[in-house]
């Protein structure tokens, strides 16, 4: 849905360590699926006996719990976020995605107030979009103030908003 009237803001890339850990969790999940097959069909359980059935169910339950935890944590670590703004319909969408799968809902952005630049405790500049009810969308971090200012000015021009520069917390001001 990319067009001249759609602005797409992507979340920063995850670190290599997080991506490797997510891949290892998904690999572990594949192993657990094989283990479920092995426990169910290749072991010597006689499921017509109640004692064998109870042992089989306990083995299967522990593997299923590990499988659900592995897939859940892997999806959480692999999940990314992007924000789509449609300037014609004046709507935005916070969209989450894992590979080719994505989900999110369109909302009106009539309540947008400003684009803000803030410096966090790690000396990283964050660019956020603020609503009138003090809710905000976090989407980008920069190591250089010039890059953050350029991105904030571009967003403000595209969305017809003002820029609040609070990179110096004691001296916040609106930019022209």
N, C-alpha and C positions, 0 to 999 in steps of 0.2 A: 504494500500500500504506500509506497514511496512516491511522492509527487512534489511539485513545486510549492504546494501549500501545506506540506507536512514537514515538521521539524522533528528529527529523531535525536534523542540524547541517550547515549549508551553509558552504562555503568563502567567503571574502570575494570581492567582485566584482573582476574584473581591471580594470586601469586602462584608460582610454579609448584611450590610445596603443597598448597591447597588442592590444585588440580591433580597432582600425583596421588594425594591421599584419597580424593574422590574416586579416581580410577581404580585404586586398590580396593576400595570398598565395593565398587561394582563388580570387580573380578572375584572378590570374596563371595558376593551374592550369587554369581554364576556357579561357583564351587558348591555353595549351599543348595542350590537347585539340583545339582547332580547328586548331592548327598541325600536329598529327599527321595529322589528316584531310587538310589541305592538302598536306603533304609526300607522303602516300601516294597520294592520288587526283588531285590537280589539277596536279601538276608534270609535266614532260615526260619522266619516267624511263621507259625501256623495260626493264622488269624481266626480260625474257627475255635481255638482254645482261648478262654477268657484271660488266663495269665499272660500268654504271648501277646494278646491284643493290648493289654494294659501296658506292657513293656514297650511295645511298638508305638503306642500313643504318646508315652512319655518321651521317647527318643525323637519322635516327629515334632512334638510340641517345642522342645528346646531348639531344634534346628529352625523351625518356623519363626520363633521369637528372634533368633539371631539374624535370619533373613530379613525380617521386617525392619529391624534396627539398622542393618547394613544398607538396605535400599533407602530408608528414610534419611539417614545421615549423609549418604552419598548424594541424594537429590538436593538436600539442603546446601551442601558445599558446592555443587555444580550449578545451582540456580543463579541466574543473572537477571538484571533488571534493565529495562529501557523505558524511556518516557516519550510518548508520541504526542505532538501538538498539531492539531489541524486548525490553521488560521482562518479557513473559510467558515467552518461550522462552530468555531471557538470552543472546541472540546479538546480534552487531553485524556491520555490513557496510560496508566502505569501498567506495563506489561512485563510479566515474569516469563523466563524461558529456560528450558534445558534442551540444548540441541535444537531439533526442529519443532519441539512442542512448546507452545506458548499459551498464556491465558491472561486475562485482564478485562476491565470494563471501561467504557468511555464515560467521562464526566464533563460537565460544563466548567470552563475556567473563567467565568465572569468574576469570581471572587479573588483573582490574582491581584496581589498588592505590589510586589517588587521583586527584584533579583538581588540577592545579598551575597557579599563576599566576607568571609570570616576567616580568621587565622586561629587554628586550634593549638593545643598545648604542644603538639609535635612540630610546630612551625610549618604546617601544611595549610594552604589556602583552600577553603571549601566554598563552592558556588552553590547556592540554594535558591529555590523559587518559593516565595512566601505568599500565603493566602491572607485574606483580611481577618480570619479567625485564628491567627497565629500558628496555623498548621503549615508545614513546609515540605518540599520535596528535595531530598538530597540526591545529587547525581554526579558531581565531579569534584576531584581534588587535584590541586596543582602544587608544584614545588616552587614556582616562580610567581610573584605577584603580577607581573606583566601579562602572563598567560591567563591568569584568573580574571584580570580586568578585561582583556580582549574577549574572552568567552562571555563574561557578564554583559558587556556592552552589546555584543551580537544578539544575545538572548533578549535583552531589553528592547532593542530596536525591532526585532522580529515579533515580539509579543506586545509591543507598545506599553512597556513598563519603565519604571525608574530603577536606578542602581543605587543600592545602599552599600557603601564601602566601609566595613568595620574591620578591615585588616589590622588597624590599630584600635583595639577595643576602647580606649579612653577617648578617641577622637573620631567617632563614626560620623559620616556625612553622606549626603546624596551627591552623586556625580551629575554633571550637566548633560 
